[in-house]
């Protein structure tokens, strides 16, 4: 028998950085120099039927219920169109005005607003976080004193990637999650890329403090209102209030269903935005116009350009001076996978709960495409963007972008890893229930209480005592814990450790005992 579990503790939010690149030089700036290649303006203008065919085929292949696509070129909107439905089982059609939750597409969108604050002289990208958030701390005093907004927006602070997401799932609020980051061990400061939602969120909070209000209001006043992006917000309440909004869809029994909601306010700068392709077309035009839109300079061009320069290599063995697979400030910075002579700026986003999004900018050509979907990340958004762009450049797609690259590439995000039953036909029996019952805690995770629950156990997590079932004995003191996750069949091993007293567990480990991070090892406290 095989038991499945999620690839992370709870898989709350899977936020994708989708970069596949070869090489580029270190003087990449995100500006728009003359390009050695070009697009045929007539072909772009006539590309509507081609795009329709691509979207419809990929929707049929993946089962994604709703898609919206925006395309801009040479200062003009080429496409703003919806396909499919906002919610399965209804006839509510997706159109260009339909608002989607953006997931990690929130990162480059938010960095644009931060650039606006920098351009007003209220903040510097290299300003220490503690200058605006004096109570903020990390486990290393040197890093605490020196980590900057740019460090957080480029994921080079040393914070490990997943933490914060788990506490959010437990029901902790933003302030408490940010406070507990101080208990995490750090990786190398400014020398290693580690994608951290709550690290980037701290950068956004520092910018909002410099501006003098919340991040959501800052983004609205600095970017959305001046740019005429009337359907875009970093407030979940605003999204819920929209009449024309797409539901999230997770796959169950082979088909997508509208099963979950996702309030990402706690990590709003990293994943809490919502928008439609009409607004995002305007955002892309603003970037391609170096901060200008409709003849007005909305965002300072130099502050904006800094966000699109490479700041850290995204691979541990990469040379940040020569390799294109790098991260800017909320942007992936790479050579184009379609046309390697060109700079490409991109970002993808995904919620396990049911969202997949992506954006691609080719600044040298004044071209951009954004694709929004209302389903778990199955590669549909990325495949649509890349196949359409491939056809524009080369007249036909040079590969099957869904089946060859993005489908299998993103499959691990929604496919639980496997925890094997012991090979022995006679696994060790569990101890009496009383040996496991109790409260376990550490500074980061807080208390987790194990209580009897019928023939098994329940875990009480977080400030609201959220119950998670613990069941299916695996071997001795290890159990398969089922969490009500978005990924069907997801489970996680729960192991109790004993030190001295064989009838009183000394600690509980959430995750595989041989690989669980230290913050998921909780000593008994009661």
C-alpha positions in Angstrom: 0.0 0.0 0.0 1.3 3.5 -0.8 0.3 6.6 1.0 0.6 10.0 -0.7 1.5 13.3 0.8 2.1 16.8 -0.3 5.6 17.9 -1.4 5.6 20.6 1.3 4.0 20.5 4.8 0.5 21.7 3.6 1.1 22.8 0.0 -0.9 25.9 0.8 0.4 28.0 -2.0 2.7 26.8 -4.8 4.2 30.0 -6.3 6.1 29.2 -9.4 9.2 30.9 -10.8 9.1 29.6 -14.4 12.5 30.4 -16.0 14.2 28.2 -18.6 17.2 30.1 -20.0 20.6 29.8 -21.6 23.0 32.8 -21.2 23.1 36.5 -21.2 25.6 39.2 -20.2 25.7 41.0 -16.9 24.8 44.4 -18.3 21.1 43.4 -18.8 19.1 46.4 -17.7 15.5 45.8 -18.7 15.6 48.8 -21.1 14.8 48.6 -24.8 17.8 48.7 -27.1 17.6 48.0 -30.8 16.9 44.4 -31.5 18.5 42.1 -34.1 15.2 40.5 -34.7 11.7 41.8 -35.2 8.1 40.9 -35.4 5.9 41.4 -38.4 3.3 43.9 -37.3 0.8 42.6 -39.8 1.2 39.0 -38.5 0.6 40.2 -35.0 -2.5 42.1 -36.0 -3.8 39.0 -37.8 -2.9 36.5 -35.0 -6.3 36.4 -33.4 -7.5 33.1 -35.0 -4.2 31.5 -34.3 -4.4 32.5 -30.6 -8.0 31.2 -30.4 -7.0 27.8 -31.8 -4.1 27.5 -29.4 -6.1 28.4 -26.3 -9.0 26.2 -27.2 -6.7 23.2 -27.9 -4.8 23.6 -24.6 -8.0 24.1 -22.6 -9.4 20.9 -24.1 -6.2 19.0 -23.4 -5.9 20.2 -19.8 -9.5 20.7 -18.7 -8.8 24.2 -17.5 -12.3 25.8 -17.4 -11.4 29.5 -17.9 -8.6 31.5 -19.6 -8.0 35.2 -20.3 -5.3 36.5 -22.6 -3.8 40.0 -23.0 -1.3 40.9 -25.7 0.4 44.2 -26.4 2.8 45.2 -29.1 4.4 48.5 -30.2 2.5 50.6 -27.8 -0.9 49.2 -28.6 -3.3 46.6 -27.2 -3.6 43.6 -29.7 -5.6 41.2 -27.6 -7.9 41.3 -24.6 -10.1 38.3 -24.6 -11.6 35.6 -22.4 -12.4 31.9 -23.1 -14.4 29.3 -21.2 -16.3 29.9 -18.0 -15.6 31.5 -14.6 -17.0 28.5 -12.8 -17.6 25.0 -13.9 -21.3 24.0 -14.1 -22.3 27.5 -15.0 -22.7 29.5 -18.2 -20.8 32.5 -16.7 -18.4 33.3 -19.5 -14.9 34.6 -19.0 -14.4 37.9 -20.8 -11.6 40.5 -20.9 -13.1 42.2 -17.8 -13.1 39.0 -15.7 -11.0 39.4 -12.6 -8.7 36.5 -11.7 -6.5 36.0 -8.6 -2.9 36.4 -9.8 -0.9 34.3 -7.2 2.8 35.1 -7.7 2.2 37.3 -10.7 1.5 39.7 -7.7 5.3 40.0 -7.3 6.3 41.9 -10.5 3.0 43.9 -10.2 3.9 44.9 -6.7 7.5 45.7 -7.5 6.2 48.2 -10.0 4.3 50.0 -7.2 7.4 49.9 -5.0 9.4 51.4 -7.9 6.8 54.2 -7.8 7.6 54.8 -4.1 11.3 54.7 -4.9 10.8 57.2 -7.8 9.1 59.6 -5.4 12.2 59.7 -3.2 10.4 58.1 -0.2 12.4 54.9 -0.3 15.6 53.4 -1.8 15.7 49.9 -3.1 18.9 49.4 -1.0 17.3 50.8 2.2 17.5 48.5 5.2 14.2 47.0 6.2 14.7 48.0 9.9 14.8 51.7 8.9 11.1 51.3 8.2 10.2 48.3 10.3 12.3 48.7 13.5 10.9 45.7 15.2 11.7 43.3 12.4 14.4 40.7 13.1 16.1 37.7 11.6 18.2 35.1 13.4 21.5 36.8 12.4 22.0 40.3 13.9 24.2 41.3 10.9 21.5 40.3 8.4 18.8 42.0 10.5 20.7 45.3 10.4 21.6 45.1 6.7 18.9 43.3 4.8 17.3 45.6 2.3 14.1 46.0 0.3 16.1 44.8 -2.8 17.4 41.8 -0.9 13.8 40.8 -0.1 12.5 41.4 -3.6 15.3 39.4 -5.1 15.0 36.4 -2.6 18.6 36.7 -1.5 18.1 37.5 2.2 19.0 33.9 3.3 15.4 33.1 4.5 14.4 29.5 3.5 11.7 29.4 1.0 8.7 27.6 2.4 8.3 29.0 5.9 5.5 31.4 6.5 3.3 29.5 4.1 2.8 26.8 6.8 1.9 29.3 9.5 -0.5 31.0 7.2 -2.2 27.7 6.7 -2.4 27.2 10.5 -4.3 30.4 10.7 -1.7 32.9 11.9 -1.9 36.5 10.7 0.6 38.5 8.8 2.1 40.3 11.8 2.7 37.1 13.8 4.1 35.3 10.7 6.6 38.1 10.1 7.6 38.2 13.8 8.4 34.4 13.8 10.7 34.7 10.8 13.4 35.6 13.4 13.4 32.0 14.6 14.5 30.5 11.2 18.1 29.5 10.4 19.4 31.5 7.5 21.2 30.5 4.3 24.1 32.6 2.9 23.2 36.3 2.8 23.2 37.8 -0.7 24.9 34.7 -2.1 22.0 32.3 -2.6 18.6 32.5 -4.2 15.7 31.1 -2.1 12.2 32.0 -3.2 10.4 33.3 -0.1 6.9 34.6 -0.2 7.1 36.2 3.3 10.5 37.5 2.7 9.3 39.5 -0.3 6.2 40.4 1.7 8.4 42.1 4.3 10.0 44.1 1.5 6.6 45.3 0.4 5.6 46.2 4.0 8.7 48.3 4.3 7.8 50.2 1.2 4.3 50.7 2.4 5.6 52.1 5.7 7.8 54.5 3.8 4.8 55.6 1.9 2.7 55.9 5.0 -0.1 53.4 4.5 -1.0 49.8 3.8 0.5 48.0 0.9 -2.9 47.6 -0.8 -3.6 51.3 -0.6 0.0 52.2 -1.6 -0.3 50.1 -4.8 -3.6 51.7 -5.6 -2.5 55.3 -5.1 1.0 54.9 -6.7 0.1 52.6 -9.6 -3.4 51.4 -10.1 -5.3 54.7 -10.0 -2.7 56.7 -12.1 -2.6 53.9 -14.7 -6.3 53.5 -14.9 -6.2 49.9 -13.6 -9.7 50.1 -12.0 -10.2 46.3 -11.5 -6.9 45.6 -9.8 -6.3 45.3 -6.1 -4.2 43.7 -3.3 -7.3 43.3 -1.1 -9.1 40.0 -1.0 -12.3 41.8 0.0 -12.2 43.7 -3.2 -11.8 40.5 -5.2 -14.8 38.9 -3.4 -16.9 42.0 -4.2 -16.4 41.7 -7.9 -19.4 40.6 -9.9 -17.3 39.4 -12.8 -14.7 37.2 -11.0 -13.3 33.7 -11.7 -13.6 30.9 -9.2 -10.6 28.8 -8.3 -10.6 25.2 -9.5 -8.8 22.1 -8.1 -8.7 18.7 -9.8 -10.8 16.0 -8.3 -11.3 12.6 -9.8 -9.8 13.8 -13.1 -11.7 17.0 -13.6 -11.5 20.5 -12.3 -14.1 21.6 -9.7 -14.7 24.9 -7.8 -13.9 23.6 -4.3 -11.8 26.2 -2.5 -11.3 29.9 -1.8 -8.0 31.6 -1.1 -7.5 34.7 0.9 -3.8 35.7 0.5 -4.0 39.0 2.3 -1.3 37.8 4.8 1.2 37.6 1.9 -0.4 40.2 -0.3 2.7 41.7 -1.9 3.8 38.2 -2.9 0.5 36.6 -3.9 -2.5 38.6 -3.0 -3.3 40.6 -6.1 -6.3 40.2 -8.4 -6.8 41.8 -11.8 -8.0 41.3 -15.4 -6.3 41.4 -18.8 -7.6 44.8 -19.6 -5.7 46.3 -16.6 -2.7 44.0 -17.1 -2.4 45.1 -20.7 -2.0 48.7 -19.4 0.6 47.5 -16.8 2.6 45.8 -19.6 2.4 48.9 -21.8 3.7 51.0 -18.8 6.7 48.7 -18.4 7.4 48.6 -22.1 7.1 52.4 -22.1 9.7 52.7 -19.3 7.1 54.0 -16.8 5.1 56.1 -19.3 1.5 55.4 -20.2 -0.9 57.6 -22.2 1.7 60.2 -22.5 2.3 60.5 -18.7 5.3 59.4 -16.7 3.6 57.4 -14.0 6.6 55.5 -12.6 10.2 56.8 -12.5 12.1 55.1 -15.3 15.3 54.4 -13.4 13.5 53.0 -10.3 11.5 50.8 -12.7 14.6 49.7 -14.6 16.3 48.6 -11.4 13.6 46.1 -10.8 14.3 44.5 -14.1 18.1 44.2 -13.7 19.5 40.8 -12.5 20.2 40.8 -8.8 20.9 37.1 -8.0 21.4 33.8 -10.0 18.5 31.5 -9.5 20.6 28.4 -9.6 23.1 27.6 -6.9 25.9 26.7 -9.3 25.3 29.7 -11.6 27.7 32.6 -12.2 25.6 35.7 -11.7 27.9 37.6 -14.1 27.3 35.3 -17.1 24.1 33.2 -16.7 20.7 34.5 -17.8 18.7 32.5 -15.3 18.5 35.3 -12.8 16.0 37.1 -10.7 15.6 40.9 -10.5 13.2 42.6 -8.1 10.1 40.6 -8.5 11.0 39.6 -12.1 12.7 36.6 -13.7 15.4 38.0 -16.0 16.5 35.7 -18.8 17.2 35.3 -22.5 14.0 34.4 -24.3 13.2 30.7 -24.6 11.6 31.6 -28.0 14.3 33.8 -29.4 17.6 33.6 -27.5 18.9 36.8 -28.8 16.3 38.7 -26.8 15.9 39.6 -23.2 12.8 38.2 -21.6 11.2 39.3 -18.4 8.7 36.9 -16.9 6.9 35.5 -13.9 4.4 32.8 -13.3 2.0 32.3 -10.4 0.1 29.4 -9.0 -2.2 28.5 -6.1 -2.8 24.9 -5.2 -6.4 26.1 -4.6 -6.8 26.7 -8.3 -5.0 29.4 -10.2 -2.3 29.5 -12.8 -0.9 32.7 -14.4 2.0 34.0 -16.4 3.4 37.1 -18.0 6.2 37.5 -20.7 7.7 40.8 -21.8 10.2 41.2 -24.6 11.2 44.9 -24.0 13.4 45.2 -27.1 10.4 44.5 -29.3 7.8 46.2 -27.2 5.9 42.9 -26.9 4.1 41.4 -24.0 1.6 38.7 -23.2 -0.2 37.8 -20.0 -2.3 34.6 -19.5 -4.6 34.0 -16.6 -6.3 30.7 -15.7 -8.7 29.6 -13.0 -7.3 26.2 -12.4 -4.4 24.5 -10.6 -1.0 25.0 -12.4 -0.9 22.4 -15.2 1.2 24.4 -17.6 -1.7 25.8 -19.6 -0.9 29.5 -19.0 2.8 29.1 -19.9 2.1 26.8 -22.9 -0.4 29.3 -24.4 2.1 32.2 -23.9 5.0 30.4 -25.4 3.3 28.6 -28.3 1.6 31.9 -29.4 4.9 33.8 -29.3 6.7 30.9 -31.1 4.2 31.1 -33.9 4.5 34.9 -34.2 8.3 34.6 -34.5 8.6 31.5 -36.6 5.3 30.9 -38.4 4.7 27.7 -36.5 5.4 26.2 -33.1 8.8 24.5 -33.0 7.7 22.1 -30.2 4.7 21.0 -28.3 5.0 23.5 -25.5 2.4 21.8 -23.3 3.3 18.1 -23.6 7.1 18.5 -24.0 7.8 21.2 -21.4 5.2 22.9 -19.3 2.9 20.0 -18.5 5.6 17.7 -17.2 7.6 20.6 -15.8 4.8 21.8 -13.5 3.3 18.3 -12.8 5.3 18.0 -9.5 3.4 21.0 -8.1 0.1 19.1 -8.1 1.4 15.5 -7.8 1.9 14.4 -4.2 5.2 12.6 -3.4 4.9 9.1 -2.2 5.5 7.7 1.3 5.9 4.0 1.1 4.6 1.5 3.6 7.4 -0.5 5.2 8.6 -3.3 3.1 8.1 -5.7 6.0 4.8 -7.6 5.9 4.6 -7.0 9.7 5.2 -3.3 10.5 5.8 -2.5 14.1 2.6 -1.7 16.1 1.9 1.7 17.5 2.2 2.4 21.2 -0.8 3.2 23.3 -2.6 6.4 22.4 -1.7 8.0 25.7 2.0 7.9 24.7 1.4 10.4 21.9 -1.3 12.7 23.5 0.1 16.1 24.6 1.3 19.5 23.5 4.4 20.1 21.4 5.9 23.5 20.5 8.8 25.5 19.3 9.3 29.2 18.9 8.5 29.2 15.1 5.7 26.7 14.8 3.9 27.5 18.1 1.9 24.8 19.9 0.5 21.7 18.3 -1.7 19.7 20.5 -2.4 16.0 19.9 -5.7 14.8 21.2 -7.6 11.5 21.0 -10.0 11.3 18.0 -12.0 8.1 17.8 -9.6 5.2 17.1 -6.8 7.7 16.2 -5.7 11.2 16.8 -6.3 14.8 15.8 -3.8 17.7 15.7 -4.9 21.1 16.9 -2.9 23.7 15.0 -2.6 27.5 15.2 -4.5 30.2 17.1 -7.9 28.8 16.2 -7.2 25.2 17.1 -7.8 24.1 13.5 -8.2 20.3 13.5 -6.2 18.1 11.2 -6.8 14.4 11.2 -4.0 12.0 12.0 -4.6 8.4 10.9 -3.4 5.4 9.0 -0.6 3.8 11.0 2.5 3.3 8.9 5.1 1.7 11.1 5.5 2.0 14.8 5.5 5.7 15.8 5.0 7.0 12.3 1.6 7.8 11.0 0.1 9.1 7.7 -1.4 12.5 8.5 -4.2 13.6 6.2 -4.7 17.3 5.7 -7.7 18.7 3.8 -5.5 19.8 1.0 -6.2 21.0 -2.5 -4.0 18.2 -4.0 -6.1 15.1 -4.0 -4.6 12.3 -1.9 -2.0 14.5 -0.2 -0.7 13.2 3.0 2.3 13.9 5.2 4.1 11.6 7.7 3.8 12.4 11.4 6.5 10.8 13.5 6.7 10.7 17.3 10.2 10.5 18.9 10.9 9.0 22.3 13.8 9.8 24.7 13.8 7.8 27.8 10.2 7.2 28.7 8.7 4.7 26.3 5.2 5.8 27.2 5.6 9.5 26.7 6.7 10.9 23.4 9.4 13.6 23.7 8.8 15.3 20.3 6.7 15.2 17.2 8.1 15.6 13.6 5.9 17.0 10.9 7.3 15.6 7.6 9.9 12.9 6.8 12.0 12.3 9.9 15.2 12.2 7.8 14.5 15.5 6.0 12.2 17.6 8.1 13.6 21.1 8.7 14.3 22.0 12.4 11.3 24.3 12.6 9.1 21.2 12.0 10.5 19.3 14.9 8.5 20.2 18.0 9.6 19.1 21.5 6.9 18.1 24.0 5.9 21.0 26.4 3.0 19.4 28.2 
